Amino acid sequence: MIWFFERQDARLLYEIRRQSDGDDYELVVTFPDGRQEIEKFGDAHALIERSQRLQAALRAQGWVPPPAAPRGASAQ
């Protein structure tokens, strides 16, 4: 699952995914400058709690999800 956040002209994304070489999870944050931070979790509950804290922290820093495109609209 991938979430996008915007602040002014910058875009940040974070992704929750399964580790490619195991059964654990990764939370990957990609910053506007391309830098990535990866956190690893063996427990899905801990991952969900961290994801919720991360979303709250991003919003407190002024990051917001981009506006949703109207249904049926295509990207140009």
Secondary structure, 3 states (H helix, E strand, C coil): CEEEEEECCEEEEEEEEECCCCCCEEEEEECCCCCEEEEEECCHHHHHHHHHHHHHHHHHCCCECCCCCCCCCCCC
